[in-house]
Amino acid sequence: MPVDEKGRFTDEAPGFAGLDVFQANDAIIRMMKDKGVLLFAEDTMHSYTQ
C-alpha cells in the first residue's frame, strides 16, 4: 500500500510521494491523460466525503 498512516503517498508512488491522496487526484488524472491510458473520469460523491 503506497499510502502512509496520514493519507499521503509514499516513495512507492513515484511522482506523487508526499501528496495527500485526495489532493493527488488531479495530478494522477493529468498523468493518465498524458499517457493516453485514461478511459473515463468523473466526480463522484461518496458517503465518507460528505
N, C-alpha and C positions, 0 to 999 in steps of 0.2 A: 504494500500500500504506500504510494508515494506522497502521503499526506501525514503531517505530524499532529500531535495532540492539540495544537492550536488552530488546526484547519488550514495550514499553509503547505504548499507543495514543497517537497524535499528535493535534494540534489538528484533523486531518481527520476525527476521530471525536468529534463534539460530545457532551458529557456523559460521555465515557469517557477523555478525554485524561489521560495520566499514569498510568492504571491498567495493571497487568500484564495481559496478555491472558487468563491463566488466572484471575486474581482478578476480572476483569470479567465472567466468565460469568454469575454470579448476577444482577448488575445488568442485563445485556443481556436475560436471560430475563424478569426482572421488567418491564422496559420493554416487551418484546414482548407479554407478558400484558396489561399495562395498555392497550396499543393494540389488543388483540384480534386480533393477527396471528400468534400462536404456534399452530401446529397440533399440535406434539408435542415433548416434551423428555424425555430420559432420560440417565442417566450411562452412559458407555461407557469401557472400559479400552483404551487404545491401547498398543502396544508401546513408544512413545517416552516414556510417562509412568510406566513401571514401574521 
